[in-house]
Amino acid sequence: MTNDGDSVDLTGHSDGGTDASSDDGDQSGSDDDDDSGPPPDLIIHPVVGDDGTDVSLRTITGGDGDGGSVTCGAVVDCDPAEPTPPTTLSLDDIASFRPASPVQGMEPDGWAVAGLPANFFITAETETVAGTLLGFDVRVRFTPVGYHWSSSDGASASSSVGGASWAALGVPEFAPTPTSLTFTSIGRISVSASVDYAAEFSFGSQPWREIAGTLAVSANEIIVTAADAETVLVARNCVRNPSGPGC
């Protein structure tokens, strides 16, 4: 650049201009180098829920670097409701709860006369079993509603009552009852019995709710010796003991 006082010559160039042009090229090259390198690390800013607790973006959105405000609602439940126990249960659900085994008895004790009724009875009570189910305190109540007997002789009976002794029923010995069995064969006869229980449940202070179906629980087995009337041994004859068996 030349200055003669009247005009300025701009045909020349200064080292500074050349350096500026060179700097522009270098800068452009630097940008290209940056674009070809790995991207900078993503910075995930912590998200704070309405309750003041940090919430993971990955948990909420499933992706790194996602933003947006977090509010309590369908995604983030800042005040979850307390779990509540179910209002229906099945017999399978209460498989770990069982009443005590019922007890079977008979008279005459351990023997019978073929062709005459032998009286059977079962002792079973309503029972409540407490425990824990699905994380809640629960009570399960079992009520006997049906009684069944079956024998290897083929005799069987079913009743809505468990039966009682002849004396308790006020009837003579060998009188038929709703729970008696009459054997047609002689020898050793096995008699099995079971009780059907209706079940109800109650969580905490909730009302009792019924469970569909009944639960069958087996009683003890009894072995009966059956004989014909001519070979039955008695303490005395009917004249001396009118209340004896068969009198």
C-alpha atoms as an extended CHARMM CRD file, in Angstrom:
* protein
*
       247  EXT
         1         1  MET       CA              0.0000000000        0.0000000000        0.0000000000  PROA      1               0.0000000000
         2         2  THR       CA              1.3970000000        3.4510000000       -1.0930000000  PROA      2               0.0000000000
         3         3  ASN       CA              0.1560000000        6.8190000000        0.0820000000  PROA      3               0.0000000000
         4         4  ASP       CA              1.3520000000        9.7940000000       -2.0430000000  PROA      4               0.0000000000
         5         5  GLY       CA             -0.7930000000       12.2810000000       -0.2480000000  PROA      5               0.0000000000
         6         6  ASP       CA             -3.5350000000       12.4560000000       -2.9380000000  PROA      6               0.0000000000
         7         7  SER       CA             -4.4180000000        8.7740000000       -3.3500000000  PROA      7               0.0000000000
         8         8  VAL       CA             -3.9440000000        5.3500000000       -1.8140000000  PROA      8               0.0000000000
         9         9  ASP       CA             -2.5970000000        2.3710000000       -3.7800000000  PROA      9               0.0000000000
        10        10  LEU       CA             -4.3780000000       -0.8390000000       -2.7180000000  PROA      10              0.0000000000
        11        11  THR       CA             -2.7650000000       -3.1410000000       -5.2640000000  PROA      11              0.0000000000
        12        12  GLY       CA             -0.2930000000       -4.5000000000       -2.7990000000  PROA      12              0.0000000000
        13        13  HSD       CA             -0.9390000000       -6.8850000000        0.0590000000  PROA      13              0.0000000000
        14        14  SER       CA              0.4500000000       -7.1320000000        3.4640000000  PROA      14              0.0000000000
        15        15  ASP       CA              1.8030000000      -10.1550000000        5.3090000000  PROA      15              0.0000000000
        16        16  GLY       CA             -1.1000000000       -9.7310000000        7.6530000000  PROA      16              0.0000000000
        17        17  GLY       CA             -3.5680000000      -10.3170000000        4.7920000000  PROA      17              0.0000000000
        18        18  THR       CA             -1.7580000000      -13.4380000000        3.7260000000  PROA      18              0.0000000000
        19        19  ASP       CA             -1.6850000000      -14.6570000000        7.2860000000  PROA      19              0.0000000000
        20        20  ALA       CA             -5.4160000000      -13.9750000000        7.6330000000  PROA      20              0.0000000000
        21        21  SER       CA             -6.1510000000      -16.0420000000        4.5310000000  PROA      21              0.0000000000
        22        22  SER       CA             -3.9570000000      -18.7960000000        5.8610000000  PROA      22              0.0000000000
        23        23  ASP       CA             -5.6670000000      -18.6340000000        9.2200000000  PROA      23              0.0000000000
        24        24  ASP       CA             -9.0680000000      -19.0090000000        7.5420000000  PROA      24              0.0000000000
        25        25  GLY       CA             -7.8850000000      -22.1630000000        5.8150000000  PROA      25              0.0000000000
        26        26  ASP       CA             -6.4220000000      -23.5480000000        8.9900000000  PROA      26              0.0000000000
        27        27  GLN       CA             -9.6650000000      -22.8520000000       10.8320000000  PROA      27              0.0000000000
        28        28  SER       CA            -11.6660000000      -24.6490000000        8.1350000000  PROA      28              0.0000000000
        29        29  GLY       CA             -9.3470000000      -27.6030000000        8.3440000000  PROA      29              0.0000000000
        30        30  SER       CA             -9.7100000000      -27.6760000000       12.1190000000  PROA      30              0.0000000000
        31        31  ASP       CA            -13.5050000000      -27.8660000000       11.7960000000  PROA      31              0.0000000000
        32        32  ASP       CA            -13.2010000000      -30.8320000000        9.4080000000  PROA      32              0.0000000000
        33        33  ASP       CA            -10.9530000000      -32.6180000000       11.8730000000  PROA      33              0.0000000000
        34        34  ASP       CA            -13.4710000000      -32.0750000000       14.6970000000  PROA      34              0.0000000000
        35        35  ASP       CA            -16.3580000000      -33.4630000000       12.5940000000  PROA      35              0.0000000000
        36        36  SER       CA            -14.4690000000      -36.6830000000       11.8490000000  PROA      36              0.0000000000
        37        37  GLY       CA            -13.6440000000      -37.4290000000       15.5050000000  PROA      37              0.0000000000
        38        38  PRO       CA            -15.8240000000      -39.1360000000       18.1490000000  PROA      38              0.0000000000
        39        39  PRO       CA            -18.7860000000      -37.1380000000       19.4640000000  PROA      39              0.0000000000
        40        40  PRO       CA            -18.4230000000      -35.5280000000       22.8470000000  PROA      40              0.0000000000
        41        41  ASP       CA            -19.7530000000      -37.4240000000       25.8260000000  PROA      41              0.0000000000
        42        42  LEU       CA            -23.4660000000      -36.9280000000       26.4670000000  PROA      42              0.0000000000
        43        43  ILE       CA            -24.2430000000      -35.1820000000       29.6780000000  PROA      43              0.0000000000
        44        44  ILE       CA            -27.3350000000      -36.4860000000       31.4040000000  PROA      44              0.0000000000
        45        45  HSD       CA            -28.6940000000      -33.9870000000       33.8230000000  PROA      45              0.0000000000
        46        46  PRO       CA            -30.3810000000      -35.4410000000       36.8940000000  PROA      46              0.0000000000
        47        47  VAL       CA            -34.1470000000      -35.2640000000       36.9030000000  PROA      47              0.0000000000
        48        48  VAL       CA            -35.8920000000      -34.5100000000       40.1300000000  PROA      48              0.0000000000
        49        49  GLY       CA            -39.4480000000      -35.6360000000       40.7160000000  PROA      49              0.0000000000
        50        50  ASP       CA            -42.0700000000      -33.5260000000       42.4040000000  PROA      50              0.0000000000
        51        51  ASP       CA            -41.2050000000      -35.1740000000       45.7090000000  PROA      51              0.0000000000
        52        52  GLY       CA            -37.5960000000      -33.9650000000       45.4320000000  PROA      52              0.0000000000
        53        53  THR       CA            -36.1330000000      -37.3850000000       44.6790000000  PROA      53              0.0000000000
        54        54  ASP       CA            -33.6970000000      -37.8550000000       41.7920000000  PROA      54              0.0000000000
        55        55  VAL       CA            -35.2400000000      -40.0050000000       39.0860000000  PROA      55              0.0000000000
        56        56  SER       CA            -33.2010000000      -41.8800000000       36.4570000000  PROA      56              0.0000000000
        57        57  LEU       CA            -33.8510000000      -40.7930000000       32.8850000000  PROA      57              0.0000000000
        58        58  ARG       CA            -33.1550000000      -44.3410000000       31.7470000000  PROA      58              0.0000000000
        59        59  THR       CA            -35.8610000000      -45.6270000000       34.0400000000  PROA      59              0.0000000000
        60        60  ILE       CA            -38.4170000000      -43.1270000000       32.8710000000  PROA      60              0.0000000000
        61        61  THR       CA            -37.7710000000      -42.7500000000       29.1650000000  PROA      61              0.0000000000
        62        62  GLY       CA            -35.5720000000      -45.6980000000       28.2470000000  PROA      62              0.0000000000
        63        63  GLY       CA            -32.9020000000      -43.5420000000       26.5500000000  PROA      63              0.0000000000
        64        64  ASP       CA            -29.8230000000      -41.5580000000       27.4330000000  PROA      64              0.0000000000
        65        65  GLY       CA            -30.0110000000      -37.8070000000       27.1090000000  PROA      65              0.0000000000
        66        66  ASP       CA            -33.7830000000      -37.5480000000       26.9760000000  PROA      66              0.0000000000
        67        67  GLY       CA            -35.0260000000      -34.4350000000       28.6160000000  PROA      67              0.0000000000
        68        68  GLY       CA            -38.2920000000      -32.9950000000       29.7270000000  PROA      68              0.0000000000
        69        69  SER       CA            -39.9450000000      -32.3050000000       33.0140000000  PROA      69              0.0000000000
        70        70  VAL       CA            -40.9750000000      -35.0590000000       35.3610000000  PROA      70              0.0000000000
        71        71  THR       CA            -44.3190000000      -34.8980000000       37.0870000000  PROA      71              0.0000000000
        72        72  CYS       CA            -46.0530000000      -37.3920000000       39.3320000000  PROA      72              0.0000000000
        73        73  GLY       CA            -48.5320000000      -39.3880000000       37.3210000000  PROA      73              0.0000000000
        74        74  ALA       CA            -48.7090000000      -42.4870000000       35.1600000000  PROA      74              0.0000000000
        75        75  VAL       CA            -44.9280000000      -42.6340000000       34.6950000000  PROA      75              0.0000000000
        76        76  VAL       CA            -43.6510000000      -41.4900000000       38.0650000000  PROA      76              0.0000000000
        77        77  ASP       CA            -45.8750000000      -42.3380000000       41.0440000000  PROA      77              0.0000000000
        78        78  CYS       CA            -44.5710000000      -40.1670000000       43.8480000000  PROA      78              0.0000000000
        79        79  ASP       CA            -47.2840000000      -41.3040000000       46.2690000000  PROA      79              0.0000000000
        80        80  PRO       CA            -48.0650000000      -44.9790000000       45.5410000000  PROA      80              0.0000000000
        81        81  ALA       CA            -51.1840000000      -46.4090000000       47.1240000000  PROA      81              0.0000000000
        82        82  GLU       CA            -50.8480000000      -49.0720000000       49.7840000000  PROA      82              0.0000000000
        83        83  PRO       CA            -51.3410000000      -52.5970000000       48.3650000000  PROA      83              0.0000000000
        84        84  THR       CA            -54.7190000000      -54.1140000000       49.1240000000  PROA      84              0.0000000000
        85        85  PRO       CA            -55.5510000000      -57.7950000000       49.6420000000  PROA      85              0.0000000000
        86        86  PRO       CA            -57.6690000000      -59.6280000000       47.0660000000  PROA      86              0.0000000000
        87        87  THR       CA            -61.4170000000      -60.0250000000       47.4990000000  PROA      87              0.0000000000
        88        88  THR       CA            -61.5860000000      -63.4990000000       45.9430000000  PROA      88              0.0000000000
        89        89  LEU       CA            -59.5610000000      -66.6470000000       46.5730000000  PROA      89              0.0000000000
        90        90  SER       CA            -59.6320000000      -70.2200000000       45.2970000000  PROA      90              0.0000000000
        91        91  LEU       CA            -59.0440000000      -73.4930000000       47.1190000000  PROA      91              0.0000000000
        92        92  ASP       CA            -55.6300000000      -73.6280000000       45.4330000000  PROA      92              0.0000000000
        93        93  ASP       CA            -54.7430000000      -70.2700000000       46.9980000000  PROA      93              0.0000000000
        94        94  ILE       CA            -55.2810000000      -71.6550000000       50.5050000000  PROA      94              0.0000000000
        95        95  ALA       CA            -53.4400000000      -74.9400000000       49.8850000000  PROA      95              0.0000000000
        96        96  SER       CA            -51.1730000000      -74.2630000000       52.8760000000  PROA      96              0.0000000000
        97        97  PHE       CA            -54.1650000000      -73.8990000000       55.2110000000  PROA      97              0.0000000000
        98        98  ARG       CA            -55.8440000000      -77.0810000000       56.4350000000  PROA      98              0.0000000000
        99        99  PRO       CA            -58.2240000000      -78.0380000000       59.2490000000  PROA      99              0.0000000000
       100       100  ALA       CA            -57.3300000000      -80.7740000000       61.7010000000  PROA      100             0.0000000000
       101       101  SER       CA            -58.0080000000      -84.3030000000       60.4750000000  PROA      101             0.0000000000
       102       102  PRO       CA            -61.4850000000      -85.5240000000       61.4690000000  PROA      102             0.0000000000
       103       103  VAL       CA            -61.8050000000      -88.6110000000       63.6800000000  PROA      103             0.0000000000
       104       104  GLN       CA            -64.0040000000      -91.5870000000       62.7800000000  PROA      104             0.0000000000
       105       105  GLY       CA            -65.5710000000      -93.9760000000       65.2770000000  PROA      105             0.0000000000
       106       106  MET       CA            -68.0890000000      -96.8340000000       65.1870000000  PROA      106             0.0000000000
       107       107  GLU       CA            -70.1870000000      -99.1370000000       67.3120000000  PROA      107             0.0000000000
       108       108  PRO       CA            -70.0030000000     -101.9340000000       68.1210000000  PROA      108             0.0000000000
       109       109  ASP       CA            -66.3310000000     -101.0400000000       68.5090000000  PROA      109             0.0000000000
       110       110  GLY       CA            -64.3960000000     -102.8050000000       65.7650000000  PROA      110             0.0000000000
       111       111  TRP       CA            -66.9240000000     -105.4820000000       64.8780000000  PROA      111             0.0000000000
       112       112  ALA       CA            -70.2750000000     -105.8830000000       63.1710000000  PROA      112             0.0000000000
       113       113  VAL       CA            -72.9540000000     -108.4580000000       62.4500000000  PROA      113             0.0000000000
       114       114  ALA       CA            -73.4140000000     -109.1740000000       58.7670000000  PROA      114             0.0000000000
       115       115  GLY       CA            -76.8730000000     -108.0620000000       57.7100000000  PROA      115             0.0000000000
       116       116  LEU       CA            -77.3150000000     -105.6890000000       60.6600000000  PROA      116             0.0000000000
       117       117  PRO       CA            -76.5160000000     -101.9650000000       60.6910000000  PROA      117             0.0000000000
       118       118  ALA       CA            -73.2210000000     -100.8940000000       62.2350000000  PROA      118             0.0000000000
       119       119  ASN       CA            -73.2480000000      -97.3100000000       63.4230000000  PROA      119             0.0000000000
       120       120  PHE       CA            -70.4990000000      -94.9210000000       62.2530000000  PROA      120             0.0000000000
       121       121  PHE       CA            -69.8430000000      -91.3260000000       63.2530000000  PROA      121             0.0000000000
       122       122  ILE       CA            -67.2310000000      -88.6230000000       62.6430000000  PROA      122             0.0000000000
       123       123  THR       CA            -66.0510000000      -85.8770000000       64.9550000000  PROA      123             0.0000000000
       124       124  ALA       CA            -65.3060000000      -82.6870000000       63.0020000000  PROA      124             0.0000000000
       125       125  GLU       CA            -65.5430000000      -79.1130000000       64.2020000000  PROA      125             0.0000000000
       126       126  THR       CA            -65.6350000000      -75.6750000000       62.6220000000  PROA      126             0.0000000000
       127       127  GLU       CA            -62.0570000000      -74.4320000000       62.7490000000  PROA      127             0.0000000000
       128       128  THR       CA            -60.2940000000      -71.1300000000       62.0280000000  PROA      128             0.0000000000
       129       129  VAL       CA            -56.6680000000      -71.1870000000       60.8880000000  PROA      129             0.0000000000
       130       130  ALA       CA            -54.6130000000      -67.9590000000       60.9650000000  PROA      130             0.0000000000
       131       131  GLY       CA            -51.5470000000      -67.2130000000       58.8750000000  PROA      131             0.0000000000
       132       132  THR       CA            -50.0550000000      -65.0480000000       56.1390000000  PROA      132             0.0000000000
       133       133  LEU       CA            -51.1320000000      -65.1110000000       52.5060000000  PROA      133             0.0000000000
       134       134  LEU       CA            -49.8230000000      -62.8950000000       49.6780000000  PROA      134             0.0000000000
       135       135  GLY       CA            -48.0900000000      -60.7540000000       52.2860000000  PROA      135             0.0000000000
       136       136  PHE       CA            -51.2430000000      -60.1070000000       54.3260000000  PROA      136             0.0000000000
       137       137  ASP       CA            -52.4990000000      -61.4750000000       57.6350000000  PROA      137             0.0000000000
       138       138  VAL       CA            -55.4300000000      -63.7530000000       56.9310000000  PROA      138             0.0000000000
       139       139  ARG       CA            -57.8410000000      -66.0950000000       58.6910000000  PROA      139             0.0000000000
       140       140  VAL       CA            -59.3540000000      -69.1070000000       56.9480000000  PROA      140             0.0000000000
       141       141  ARG       CA            -62.4470000000      -70.7130000000       58.4480000000  PROA      141             0.0000000000
       142       142  PHE       CA            -63.3760000000      -74.3240000000       57.6790000000  PROA      142             0.0000000000
       143       143  THR       CA            -66.9150000000      -75.5740000000       58.3140000000  PROA      143             0.0000000000
       144       144  PRO       CA            -67.8680000000      -79.2690000000       57.8950000000  PROA      144             0.0000000000
       145       145  VAL       CA            -70.8020000000      -79.6060000000       55.5100000000  PROA      145             0.0000000000
       146       146  GLY       CA            -70.7100000000      -83.2170000000       54.2860000000  PROA      146             0.0000000000
       147       147  TYR       CA            -69.6800000000      -86.6510000000       55.5870000000  PROA      147             0.0000000000
       148       148  HSD       CA            -68.9000000000      -89.7550000000       53.5470000000  PROA      148             0.0000000000
       149       149  TRP       CA            -68.1640000000      -93.4170000000       54.3000000000  PROA      149             0.0000000000
       150       150  SER       CA            -67.1380000000      -96.2270000000       51.9910000000  PROA      150             0.0000000000
       151       151  SER       CA            -66.0820000000      -99.8080000000       52.7240000000  PROA      151             0.0000000000
       152       152  SER       CA            -64.2000000000     -102.5980000000       51.0070000000  PROA      152             0.0000000000
       153       153  ASP       CA            -67.4490000000     -104.5670000000       51.3420000000  PROA      153             0.0000000000
       154       154  GLY       CA            -69.1550000000     -102.1040000000       49.0060000000  PROA      154             0.0000000000
       155       155  ALA       CA            -71.3610000000     -100.4870000000       51.6420000000  PROA      155             0.0000000000
       156       156  SER       CA            -71.3260000000      -96.6800000000       51.6370000000  PROA      156             0.0000000000
       157       157  ALA       CA            -73.1730000000      -93.7230000000       53.0950000000  PROA      157             0.0000000000
       158       158  SER       CA            -73.2480000000      -89.9320000000       52.8360000000  PROA      158             0.0000000000
       159       159  SER       CA            -74.8520000000      -87.4730000000       55.2160000000  PROA      159             0.0000000000
       160       160  SER       CA            -75.0270000000      -83.7940000000       56.0700000000  PROA      160             0.0000000000
       161       161  VAL       CA            -74.4090000000      -84.7160000000       59.7140000000  PROA      161             0.0000000000
       162       162  GLY       CA            -71.4990000000      -86.5190000000       61.3040000000  PROA      162             0.0000000000
       163       163  GLY       CA            -73.6230000000      -88.9940000000       63.2320000000  PROA      163             0.0000000000
       164       164  ALA       CA            -73.6800000000      -89.9450000000       66.9020000000  PROA      164             0.0000000000
       165       165  SER       CA            -73.8410000000      -92.9950000000       69.1300000000  PROA      165             0.0000000000
       166       166  TRP       CA            -77.0190000000      -95.0200000000       69.4340000000  PROA      166             0.0000000000
       167       167  ALA       CA            -77.3470000000      -93.8450000000       73.0300000000  PROA      167             0.0000000000
       168       168  ALA       CA            -77.0000000000      -90.1810000000       72.0500000000  PROA      168             0.0000000000
       169       169  LEU       CA            -79.6080000000      -90.6690000000       69.3430000000  PROA      169             0.0000000000
       170       170  GLY       CA            -81.9310000000      -92.4360000000       71.7790000000  PROA      170             0.0000000000
       171       171  VAL       CA            -82.3030000000      -95.5730000000       69.6460000000  PROA      171             0.0000000000
       172       172  PRO       CA            -81.5530000000      -99.2510000000       70.4310000000  PROA      172             0.0000000000
       173       173  GLU       CA            -78.3660000000     -100.9880000000       69.3280000000  PROA      173             0.0000000000
       174       174  PHE       CA            -78.2400000000     -102.1050000000       65.7030000000  PROA      174             0.0000000000
       175       175  ALA       CA            -80.9650000000      -99.6090000000       64.8210000000  PROA      175             0.0000000000
       176       176  PRO       CA            -80.3660000000      -98.0090000000       61.4130000000  PROA      176             0.0000000000
       177       177  THR       CA            -79.1090000000      -94.4150000000       61.4220000000  PROA      177             0.0000000000
       178       178  PRO       CA            -78.3550000000      -91.8760000000       58.6630000000  PROA      178             0.0000000000
       179       179  THR       CA            -74.6780000000      -92.8200000000       59.0300000000  PROA      179             0.0000000000
       180       180  SER       CA            -74.8660000000      -96.6050000000       59.4880000000  PROA      180             0.0000000000
       181       181  LEU       CA            -73.4360000000      -99.2580000000       57.1670000000  PROA      181             0.0000000000
       182       182  THR       CA            -74.7700000000     -102.7760000000       56.6760000000  PROA      182             0.0000000000
       183       183  PHE       CA            -72.2140000000     -105.3540000000       55.5520000000  PROA      183             0.0000000000
       184       184  THR       CA            -73.1760000000     -108.3690000000       53.4740000000  PROA      184             0.0000000000
       185       185  SER       CA            -69.8820000000     -110.2370000000       53.7410000000  PROA      185             0.0000000000
       186       186  ILE       CA            -67.9510000000     -111.5970000000       56.6920000000  PROA      186             0.0000000000
       187       187  GLY       CA            -64.3000000000     -111.1450000000       57.5570000000  PROA      187             0.0000000000
       188       188  ARG       CA            -62.0870000000     -108.0730000000       57.8290000000  PROA      188             0.0000000000
       189       189  ILE       CA            -63.5770000000     -104.9990000000       56.1800000000  PROA      189             0.0000000000
       190       190  SER       CA            -61.8730000000     -101.6020000000       55.8770000000  PROA      190             0.0000000000
       191       191  VAL       CA            -63.9910000000      -98.4810000000       56.2220000000  PROA      191             0.0000000000
       192       192  SER       CA            -62.6880000000      -95.0990000000       55.0460000000  PROA      192             0.0000000000
       193       193  ALA       CA            -64.3190000000      -91.7490000000       55.7390000000  PROA      193             0.0000000000
       194       194  SER       CA            -63.9270000000      -88.1220000000       54.7250000000  PROA      194             0.0000000000
       195       195  VAL       CA            -65.4060000000      -84.7380000000       55.5080000000  PROA      195             0.0000000000
       196       196  ASP       CA            -66.2500000000      -81.9640000000       53.0560000000  PROA      196             0.0000000000
       197       197  TYR       CA            -65.3880000000      -78.5030000000       54.3870000000  PROA      197             0.0000000000
       198       198  ALA       CA            -66.6950000000      -75.1760000000       53.1390000000  PROA      198             0.0000000000
       199       199  ALA       CA            -64.0210000000      -72.4730000000       53.3930000000  PROA      199             0.0000000000
       200       200  GLU       CA            -64.1610000000      -68.7320000000       54.0490000000  PROA      200             0.0000000000
       201       201  PHE       CA            -61.4130000000      -66.1370000000       54.3920000000  PROA      201             0.0000000000
       202       202  SER       CA            -60.8980000000      -62.7510000000       55.9790000000  PROA      202             0.0000000000
       203       203  PHE       CA            -57.9300000000      -60.4030000000       55.5150000000  PROA      203             0.0000000000
       204       204  GLY       CA            -57.3550000000      -58.2440000000       58.5850000000  PROA      204             0.0000000000
       205       205  SER       CA            -60.6500000000      -56.6890000000       59.6480000000  PROA      205             0.0000000000
       206       206  GLN       CA            -62.3890000000      -57.3810000000       56.3430000000  PROA      206             0.0000000000
       207       207  PRO       CA            -65.6590000000      -59.3350000000       56.3530000000  PROA      207             0.0000000000
       208       208  TRP       CA            -65.7280000000      -63.0870000000       55.7900000000  PROA      208             0.0000000000
       209       209  ARG       CA            -65.8860000000      -64.0990000000       52.1310000000  PROA      209             0.0000000000
       210       210  GLU       CA            -66.7640000000      -67.5300000000       50.7690000000  PROA      210             0.0000000000
       211       211  ILE       CA            -64.4270000000      -69.6280000000       48.6370000000  PROA      211             0.0000000000
       212       212  ALA       CA            -66.0670000000      -71.5900000000       45.8310000000  PROA      212             0.0000000000
       213       213  GLY       CA            -66.1460000000      -75.3780000000       46.1960000000  PROA      213             0.0000000000
       214       214  THR       CA            -65.4550000000      -77.6820000000       49.1250000000  PROA      214             0.0000000000
       215       215  LEU       CA            -62.3090000000      -79.2530000000       50.5210000000  PROA      215             0.0000000000
       216       216  ALA       CA            -62.3310000000      -83.0140000000       51.2350000000  PROA      216             0.0000000000
       217       217  VAL       CA            -60.2510000000      -84.1130000000       54.2380000000  PROA      217             0.0000000000
       218       218  SER       CA            -59.7890000000      -87.7990000000       55.0560000000  PROA      218             0.0000000000
       219       219  ALA       CA            -60.4260000000      -89.2710000000       58.4830000000  PROA      219             0.0000000000
       220       220  ASN       CA            -58.7420000000      -92.3040000000       60.0320000000  PROA      220             0.0000000000
       221       221  GLU       CA            -59.4910000000      -95.7270000000       58.5720000000  PROA      221             0.0000000000
       222       222  ILE       CA            -61.2760000000      -98.3810000000       60.6470000000  PROA      222             0.0000000000
       223       223  ILE       CA            -60.8760000000     -102.1470000000       60.2540000000  PROA      223             0.0000000000
       224       224  VAL       CA            -64.1030000000     -103.9860000000       61.0710000000  PROA      224             0.0000000000
       225       225  THR       CA            -64.4570000000     -107.6970000000       61.7440000000  PROA      225             0.0000000000
       226       226  ALA       CA            -67.8390000000     -108.7760000000       60.4130000000  PROA      226             0.0000000000
       227       227  ALA       CA            -69.3940000000     -112.1060000000       61.3650000000  PROA      227             0.0000000000
       228       228  ASP       CA            -72.7800000000     -113.7510000000       61.0330000000  PROA      228             0.0000000000
       229       229  ALA       CA            -75.2200000000     -113.6360000000       63.9190000000  PROA      229             0.0000000000
       230       230  GLU       CA            -74.6110000000     -117.2510000000       64.9990000000  PROA      230             0.0000000000
       231       231  THR       CA            -70.8910000000     -116.7060000000       65.7120000000  PROA      231             0.0000000000
       232       232  VAL       CA            -71.0410000000     -113.3470000000       67.4700000000  PROA      232             0.0000000000
       233       233  LEU       CA            -69.7940000000     -113.6570000000       71.0450000000  PROA      233             0.0000000000
       234       234  VAL       CA            -71.6750000000     -111.6940000000       73.6860000000  PROA      234             0.0000000000
       235       235  ALA       CA            -71.1080000000     -111.2850000000       77.3910000000  PROA      235             0.0000000000
       236       236  ARG       CA            -74.4900000000     -112.7800000000       78.3340000000  PROA      236             0.0000000000
       237       237  ASN       CA            -77.6280000000     -114.0550000000       76.6570000000  PROA      237             0.0000000000
       238       238  CYS       CA            -80.5490000000     -111.7430000000       76.0610000000  PROA      238             0.0000000000
       239       239  VAL       CA            -82.3900000000     -113.0420000000       79.1100000000  PROA      239             0.0000000000
       240       240  ARG       CA            -79.5910000000     -111.9980000000       81.4420000000  PROA      240             0.0000000000
       241       241  ASN       CA            -78.6130000000     -108.9230000000       79.3800000000  PROA      241             0.0000000000
       242       242  PRO       CA            -81.6360000000     -107.6380000000       77.4570000000  PROA      242             0.0000000000
       243       243  SER       CA            -79.6800000000     -104.5760000000       76.2980000000  PROA      243             0.0000000000
       244       244  GLY       CA            -76.8780000000     -106.6640000000       74.7870000000  PROA      244             0.0000000000
       245       245  PRO       CA            -76.0800000000     -106.7100000000       71.0500000000  PROA      245             0.0000000000
       246       246  GLY       CA            -78.9240000000     -108.1400000000       69.0040000000  PROA      246             0.0000000000
       247       247  CYS       CA            -81.4050000000     -108.2740000000       71.9150000000  PROA      247             0.0000000000
